[in-house]
Amino acid sequence: MARRRRTRTLLVFGREIGALRGIYASGGVGFLHDMLVTAGGEDVFADVKRESVQASTEQILARKPDVILEIRSGSSELGNL
């Protein structure tokens, strides 16, 4: 049985509201990274041995994620995406 390729995933947990600036993403260690890998994804910043990465849009484009997941806390900010 052939193995499926893991989906290259960017896991974003913070950014400037209403913009693609100030982006914080999961790095190659820590809970968010472990959760992503356990779910079957390949963390596009797995080579960065930190819990988080402040990523520019250029860095994100260079990593070529197949999927971008954004997690947020609370519901009051959802109207300002």
Secondary structure, DSSP 8 states (H G I E B T S, - for coil): ------EEEEEEEE--TTSS-SEEEE-SSSHHHHHHHHTTEEETTTTS-SSEEEE-HHHHHHH--SEEEE--SSSTTGGG-
